Amino acid sequence: MPVPRPKGSAELIKARRHQALRLLDEGSSLNEVSRMLGAAPSSVMRWRDTAKFGGEEALKVRFSPGRSPTLTDRQRG
């Protein structure tokens, strides 16, 4: 079952990712870190790989603007 991203500021989410990396560096396994942080193991693995190949900037939280509106200005009234 997928685990949704926790609610919170971008800084809180970024801190969670850095905590995962620190725990991995200290020798915890992917599964241990995922349980400690309440994240999917695949997310922890993605954060690890992203940091390894993309550095600090790659861990930055990006927000999606959402789906484009389907109604025209005229239809919206």
C-alpha positions in Angstrom: 0.0 0.0 0.0 1.5 3.4 -1.0 2.5 5.8 1.7 1.4 9.4 0.9 3.9 12.3 1.4 3.5 13.7 4.8 1.9 17.1 5.1 4.3 19.9 6.1 6.5 22.6 4.7 9.1 21.9 2.1 11.7 22.3 4.9 10.1 19.5 7.0 10.0 17.2 4.0 13.6 18.0 3.1 14.7 17.4 6.7 13.0 14.0 6.6 15.0 13.1 3.5 18.3 14.2 5.1 17.4 12.2 8.2 17.0 9.1 6.0 20.4 9.7 4.4 22.0 10.2 7.8 20.5 6.9 9.1 21.7 5.1 6.0 25.2 6.5 6.5 25.1 5.2 10.1 24.5 1.7 8.8 20.7 1.3 9.0 19.1 -0.7 6.2 16.6 0.7 3.7 13.8 -1.2 5.5 14.8 0.0 8.9 15.0 3.6 7.8 11.6 3.4 6.0 10.0 2.0 9.2 11.6 4.7 11.4 10.4 7.5 9.1 7.1 6.0 8.0 8.2 6.0 4.3 8.2 3.4 1.6 11.5 1.6 1.2 11.4 2.6 -2.5 11.2 6.2 -1.5 14.3 5.9 0.8 16.1 4.1 -2.0 15.2 6.9 -4.4 16.3 9.6 -2.0 19.6 7.8 -1.6 20.2 7.4 -5.3 19.1 11.0 -6.0 21.5 12.4 -3.5 24.3 10.2 -4.8 23.9 11.3 -8.4 22.3 14.8 -8.1 23.6 16.2 -4.8 21.9 18.5 -2.4 19.9 20.3 -5.1 18.3 17.0 -6.2 16.7 16.5 -2.8 14.9 19.8 -3.0 11.1 19.5 -2.7 9.3 20.4 -5.9 5.6 21.1 -5.9 3.3 20.3 -8.8 0.9 23.1 -9.9 -1.8 20.5 -10.4 -3.9 19.6 -13.4 -4.6 22.3 -16.0 -8.1 23.8 -15.8 -10.5 22.3 -18.4 -13.1 25.1 -18.3 -12.6 28.3 -20.3 -12.9 31.7 -18.7 -16.3 32.0 -20.3 -17.5 28.7 -18.9 -16.3 29.7 -15.4 -18.5 32.7 -15.6 
